[in-house]
């Protein structure tokens, strides 16, 4: 039955709206609770998945290390088997590479390491020396004049004194070693020719060993691996040639370490040593 009292009817409508609002609020609370539970569930799943991935990654790392150890054991075993039935390559004895050839290479490397002046730099230095000598003569004249000037010649005395003082703060440049520059140029040229000849002989013997499937020395195989990586034979041969030449130049005789101890001083030898370490590590990984 419809309530004809407008106030009562309004109160009833307010009550119904309150009930509807409460119902809506309960539904929102339930939805938020469900969402929070869903988010918590998703977070837990992500954490579980992350833990599983971490465990799997650790396991993969362990397996990779095991495989690497197995590879090294197989290489060692293969080497022992081949050693009993395969002819060995000799990369330690080089009668065809004389000491004089190695000496020319080292002299060339030293010449490249020295800082020698160019013809233009020598010209500029000679000019600076001439200017210094002129200033020195002027200073000497000024010093002599100081001893003979009359007491009332104050302005002239100050001028001569400044000339004398000017030379005391200067240093005479060293004369350019033009003969040294010419000598270094000759040493560089001779060194380049010598290193080309040595590399040619070394590479030919390595290529012959590869072609005949000879057993490499232990130090060679430890450094460069048992064979050239696929597609990198020429680069591998270039680096292998440098390794052998390094041993000859720096008298490395270790049967296990290809390069011996790392040089402490900076210079060409240190640069070559570090480059070979990096390149050979890449070949062993390939």
Secondary structure, DSSP 8 states (H G I E B T S, - for coil): -----HHHHHHHHHHHHHHHHHHHHHHHHHHHHHHHHHHHHHHHHHHHHHHHHHHHHHHHHHHHHHHHHHHHHHHHHHHHHHHTTS-B---S--TTS-HHHHHHHHHHHHHHHS----HHHHHHHHHHHHHHHHHHHHHHHHHHHHTTS-TT-HHHHHHHHHHHHHHHT--------HHHHHHHHHHHHHHHHHHHHHHHHHHHHHHHHHHTT-B--HHHHHHH-SS--TT-HHHHHHHHHHHHHHHHHTT---SS-SS-S---S-SHHHHHHHHHHHHHHHHHH-
